[in-house]
Amino acid sequence: GLCLLVLRLFIGVHVFLVSCALPDSVLRRFIVRVMCSVLGLFVRQSDPRLRDVNVRVYIANHVTQFDHNIINLLTSCNTPALNSAPGFICWSRGFMELGVTGSRAELVDSLKVYSSQRGNPPLLLFPEEASTNGRAGLLRFSSWPFSILDVVQPVALQVQRPLITVSVADSSWITELLWTFFVPFTVYQVRWMPSVPRRAEELSEDYALRVQELLAMELGVVSTRLTAADKTEHMKRLRHASFLPFAPGSQPPAARPRAPPSLVTAAPEDVQVTAMAQQVKEVLPHMPLEVIKVDLAQTNCVDTTIANLLEGRVPFFPESQEAGTDLPGPSTSQAAAASGAQGSVAVPSSKPATKQFAKSPVERHLSLQERKRALYDYARR
């Protein structure tokens, strides 16, 4: 793979120079396509006769960062730059710069003017606006590509590659290019579908949904209602989860041994400890904030601190919810939870939690489950 990568880097420079030097024609596309096969990029198309030469807008699903380059090897088309900054990199990747940096309405108006000029190549648009692996489903199509003209032609694109995943959600185009050069080959399968005209008085949203359903049926995947914004939000959550002590849903680590209070040195409060203390305070509002911060300074884990407080490892005086309430002495989390739950629905429990360490693993497990159930019920109230 490393030998292929180094060799193909030099060949890729020649492919780029040839594609820039030769004018757009059938000869140029044939030469570049042959040279791309040396790079491990094989392009196959089915039913090329279905490609309508009169259609000015192609609609395709988005799998990799080089889908527009692959389809451009089969027919002349241009893809406007939407998310990439204008400049040499944008031009070298094969995007068309329109000089529009405003709203989508201005972009649609510019594309309408572009399509009205018959000498310009057709437009290749990706309504998903974000790449997927192409195996599960299609993201919801945006409606703006379907407001340019009343006739579009769907293009079904499938990509196969041995050993390595074709598309990774959080990777850059440079990373995908290097992996493409690393693997032995990557096969792009392009299937042309019959053109789809707009129905009478059909809205752009309904038109986009209808084309999305047809393309999903052709690919054999699900037509979802998830958008590119949902994918972006999902990736943010995954990045945030990677910094957590353990993944959500997994078993929390065992409570770390605590040092004696006399050995705890006073340290300046930082933003992270304060934020974690607020999270613990939301779950256990009767817990004193200072006690939570002291335990967080040792465990540095929200779940471990909650476990320590619930299991009585940390003695504390629960905060009174009413002014003037006298508390006789230190209490454990179970007693505090019971006092904080007065006036509300009682905690459902089949039997009280054991106050001693049970000898049987089954009893210890049941006690843990009951403590969890009591905590959840209290937090919901």
C-alpha positions in Angstrom: 0.0 0.0 0.0 2.8 2.4 0.8 4.5 1.6 -2.5 1.3 2.2 -4.4 0.8 5.5 -2.5 4.2 6.9 -3.4 4.0 5.7 -7.0 0.5 7.1 -7.5 1.3 10.4 -6.0 3.7 11.0 -8.9 1.2 9.7 -11.4 -1.5 11.8 -9.9 0.5 15.0 -10.6 0.7 14.0 -14.2 -3.1 13.3 -14.3 -3.7 16.7 -12.9 -1.5 18.5 -15.4 -3.0 16.6 -18.3 -6.6 17.4 -17.2 -5.6 21.1 -16.9 -3.8 21.2 -20.3 -6.3 19.5 -22.5 -9.6 21.2 -23.3 -12.9 19.6 -22.3 -13.7 17.0 -25.0 -14.2 13.3 -25.5 -10.5 12.7 -26.0 -9.6 14.4 -22.8 -12.1 12.4 -20.8 -10.8 9.1 -22.4 -7.2 9.9 -21.6 -7.9 11.0 -18.0 -10.1 8.0 -17.5 -7.3 5.6 -18.6 -4.8 7.4 -16.4 -7.1 7.2 -13.4 -7.3 3.4 -13.9 -3.6 3.4 -13.1 -4.4 5.3 -9.9 -6.8 2.5 -9.0 -10.0 4.4 -9.9 -12.2 2.3 -12.2 -15.4 3.8 -13.5 -18.3 1.7 -14.8 -21.6 3.0 -16.2 -24.8 1.1 -17.0 -27.4 2.1 -19.6 -25.4 5.1 -21.0 -28.1 5.5 -23.6 -30.5 6.7 -20.9 -28.4 9.8 -20.5 -30.5 12.6 -21.9 -28.5 15.2 -23.7 -31.2 17.8 -23.3 -31.3 17.6 -19.5 -29.4 20.5 -17.9 -29.4 19.3 -14.2 -28.1 15.9 -12.9 -29.1 14.8 -9.4 -26.8 12.2 -7.7 -26.3 10.7 -4.3 -23.2 11.7 -2.5 -20.7 9.0 -1.3 -17.2 10.4 -1.6 -15.5 13.7 -2.0 -14.7 12.9 -5.6 -18.1 12.0 -7.0 -18.2 15.0 -9.3 -14.8 14.1 -10.7 -15.8 10.6 -11.5 -19.1 11.6 -13.3 -17.1 14.2 -15.1 -15.0 11.4 -16.6 -18.2 10.1 -18.3 -19.8 13.3 -19.4 -19.2 17.0 -19.3 -20.8 18.6 -16.2 -20.0 21.3 -13.6 -20.6 21.2 -9.8 -20.8 24.5 -8.0 -18.7 25.0 -4.9 -21.0 25.3 -1.9 -18.9 24.5 1.2 -15.3 25.0 0.0 -13.6 28.4 -0.1 -13.0 29.8 -3.5 -9.4 29.7 -4.7 -6.8 27.4 -6.2 -7.8 24.4 -4.1 -11.5 24.7 -5.1 -10.6 25.1 -8.8 -8.1 22.2 -8.7 -10.7 19.9 -7.2 -12.9 20.5 -10.2 -15.6 22.7 -8.6 -17.1 25.6 -10.4 -16.9 29.0 -8.7 -19.9 31.3 -9.1 -18.7 34.1 -6.9 -22.0 33.9 -4.9 -21.4 34.1 -1.1 -25.0 35.1 -0.1 -28.1 33.1 0.5 -29.4 30.0 -1.4 -31.9 32.2 -3.2 -28.9 34.1 -4.8 -27.3 30.8 -5.6 -30.4 29.5 -7.3 -30.7 32.7 -9.4 -27.1 32.4 -10.5 -27.6 28.7 -11.5 -30.8 29.6 -13.4 -28.8 32.2 -15.4 -26.0 29.6 -15.9 -28.5 27.0 -17.1 -30.2 29.4 -19.5 -27.1 29.6 -21.6 -27.1 26.6 -23.8 -23.4 26.6 -24.4 -22.6 25.7 -20.7 -22.3 22.1 -19.6 -25.1 20.6 -17.4 -25.1 21.0 -13.7 -24.3 18.1 -11.4 -25.8 18.7 -7.9 -25.9 16.6 -4.7 -29.1 17.5 -2.8 -28.0 15.5 0.2 -25.3 18.2 0.8 -23.3 15.7 2.8 -21.7 12.4 2.0 -22.8 9.0 3.4 -21.5 5.5 3.0 -24.2 4.8 0.4 -25.3 1.5 2.1 -27.9 2.5 4.6 -30.0 5.3 3.3 -30.3 8.7 1.6 -30.3 12.0 3.5 -33.2 14.2 2.9 -32.9 16.1 -0.4 -32.8 19.9 -0.2 -35.4 21.6 -2.3 -33.3 24.3 -3.9 -31.6 22.1 -6.6 -35.2 21.3 -7.9 -36.2 24.9 -8.2 -33.7 25.6 -11.0 -35.3 23.7 -13.9 -38.4 21.6 -14.3 -36.6 18.5 -15.6 -33.8 16.6 -13.8 -32.1 13.3 -14.4 -31.2 11.2 -11.4 -27.8 9.4 -11.3 -27.3 6.4 -8.9 -23.7 6.1 -7.6 -22.3 3.2 -5.8 -18.7 2.8 -4.7 -16.8 -0.4 -3.7 -13.4 -0.8 -2.2 -11.6 -3.8 -0.7 -10.3 -3.8 2.9 -10.8 -0.1 3.7 -14.1 1.7 4.2 -15.1 3.8 1.2 -16.3 6.9 3.1 -15.6 8.0 6.7 -17.9 10.7 8.0 -15.2 12.9 9.7 -12.4 12.6 7.2 -11.1 15.3 4.9 -10.8 15.0 1.2 -7.0 14.8 1.5 -7.3 11.8 3.8 -9.7 10.0 1.4 -7.4 10.8 -1.5 -4.4 9.2 0.3 -6.5 6.1 1.2 -7.7 5.9 -2.4 -4.0 5.7 -3.5 -3.2 3.3 -0.8 -5.8 0.6 -1.6 -5.4 -1.6 -4.7 -8.5 -0.3 -6.5 -11.8 1.6 -6.0 -14.7 0.8 -8.3 -17.4 3.5 -9.1 -20.6 2.2 -10.5 -22.7 4.9 -12.2 -26.3 4.1 -13.3 -28.2 6.6 -15.4 -31.9 6.8 -14.7 -34.7 8.2 -16.9 -35.3 11.9 -16.5 -38.0 13.1 -14.1 -40.1 16.1 -15.0 -41.9 18.3 -12.6 -45.7 17.7 -12.3 -48.2 20.4 -12.8 -48.3 22.7 -9.7 -45.9 20.5 -7.8 -43.9 22.2 -5.1 -40.1 22.0 -5.0 -40.2 20.0 -1.7 -42.6 17.4 -3.2 -40.5 17.2 -6.3 -37.3 16.6 -4.3 -39.1 14.0 -2.2 -40.3 12.1 -5.3 -36.8 12.1 -6.9 -35.3 10.9 -3.6 -37.7 8.0 -3.4 -36.9 7.0 -7.0 -33.2 7.2 -6.3 -33.5 5.2 -3.1 -35.4 2.4 -4.8 -32.7 2.3 -7.5 -29.9 2.0 -4.9 -31.9 -0.4 -2.6 -31.6 1.8 0.4 -33.9 3.7 2.7 -35.2 7.2 2.0 -34.7 8.9 5.4 -35.8 12.3 6.7 -32.4 13.0 8.2 -30.7 16.1 6.9 -27.1 17.2 6.6 -27.6 19.3 9.7 -28.6 16.2 11.6 -25.4 14.5 10.5 -23.3 17.5 11.6 -25.0 17.5 15.0 -24.4 13.7 15.3 -20.7 14.2 14.5 -20.5 16.9 17.2 -22.0 14.5 19.8 -19.6 11.8 18.8 -16.6 14.1 19.2 -18.0 15.2 22.6 -18.5 11.6 23.7 -14.9 10.7 22.8 -13.7 13.0 25.6 -16.0 11.4 28.2 -14.4 9.0 30.7 -16.5 6.2 29.2 -19.1 5.9 26.5 -22.8 6.4 27.3 -24.5 3.2 28.1 -21.4 1.4 29.2 -20.8 0.2 32.7 -19.1 3.0 34.8 -15.8 2.2 36.3 -15.5 1.2 39.9 -15.3 4.0 42.4 -11.8 5.1 42.9 -10.3 4.9 46.4 -10.7 8.1 48.2 -7.9 9.8 50.2 -8.6 11.0 53.7 -10.1 14.5 53.9 -7.0 15.8 55.7 -4.9 14.9 52.6 -7.1 16.9 50.2 -5.3 20.1 49.3 -7.3 23.2 48.4 -6.9 23.8 44.7 -8.4 26.7 42.6 -11.7 25.8 41.0 -11.6 25.5 37.3 -14.4 25.6 34.8 -14.5 21.8 34.2 -14.9 20.9 37.9 -17.6 23.6 38.2 -19.5 22.3 35.2 -19.3 18.7 36.4 -20.4 19.8 39.9 -23.5 21.4 38.3 -24.3 18.1 36.5 -24.1 16.2 39.8 -26.2 18.9 41.5 -28.9 18.5 38.9 -29.1 14.8 39.6 -28.8 15.1 43.4 -30.1 18.6 44.3 -29.9 17.9 48.1 -26.1 17.4 48.0 -23.9 20.3 49.2 -22.0 21.8 46.3 -18.7 21.9 48.2 -18.8 18.2 49.0 -19.4 17.4 45.3 -16.5 19.6 44.3 -14.2 17.9 46.8 -15.1 14.5 45.6 -14.8 15.5 41.9 -11.3 16.8 42.5 -10.3 13.3 43.4 -12.4 11.2 41.0 -12.7 13.6 38.0 -15.7 11.7 36.9 -19.4 12.6 37.3 -20.7 9.1 37.5 -18.1 8.0 40.0 -18.9 10.9 42.2 -22.6 10.1 42.0 -21.9 6.5 42.9 -19.8 7.6 45.9 -22.6 9.9 47.1 -25.3 7.4 46.6 -23.5 4.5 48.3 -22.6 6.6 51.4 -18.8 6.8 50.9 -19.0 10.5 51.4 -20.5 11.8 54.7 -22.3 15.1 54.3 -25.1 17.3 55.8 -27.9 17.5 53.2 -29.0 20.9 52.3 -32.4 21.8 53.8 -35.1 22.7 51.3 -37.0 24.8 53.9 -35.5 27.6 56.0 -35.1 26.8 59.7 -35.0 23.1 59.4 -32.7 21.5 61.9 -30.7 18.5 60.8 -29.5 16.3 63.6 -26.4 14.9 62.0 -24.6 13.5 59.0 -26.7 11.4 56.7 -26.2 9.1 53.8 -27.6 9.6 50.3 -30.4 7.2 50.9 -31.7 9.2 53.9 -31.3 12.4 52.0 -33.1 11.1 49.0 -36.0 10.0 51.3 -36.2 13.4 53.0 -36.0 15.3 49.7 -38.8 13.2 48.3 -41.3 14.1 51.1 -44.4 15.6 49.7 -44.0 13.7 46.4 -44.7 10.2 45.3 -42.9 7.6 47.3 -40.0 5.7 45.6 -41.3 2.4 44.3 -39.2 -0.4 45.7 -39.8 -4.1 46.1 -37.6 -4.2 49.2 -35.3 -1.7 50.9 -31.7 -1.5 49.7 -29.3 -3.5 51.8 -27.2 -1.4 54.2 -24.4 -4.0 54.3 -22.2 -5.5 51.6 -24.2 -8.7 50.6 -22.3 -11.9 50.4 -24.3 -13.2 47.4 -23.6 -11.7 43.9 -27.3 -11.9 43.1 -28.2 -9.9 46.2 -25.5 -7.3 45.4 -26.9 -7.0 41.9 -30.5 -6.5 43.1 -29.4 -3.9 45.5 -27.6 -2.0 42.8 -30.6 -2.1 40.5 -32.8 -0.8 43.3 -30.5 2.1 44.0 -30.4 2.9 40.3 -34.3 2.8 40.1 -34.6 5.0 43.1 -32.1 7.5 41.7 -33.9 7.6 38.3 -37.3 8.1 40.0 -36.0 10.8 42.2 -34.4 12.6 39.3 -37.6 12.4 37.2 -39.6 14.0 40.0 
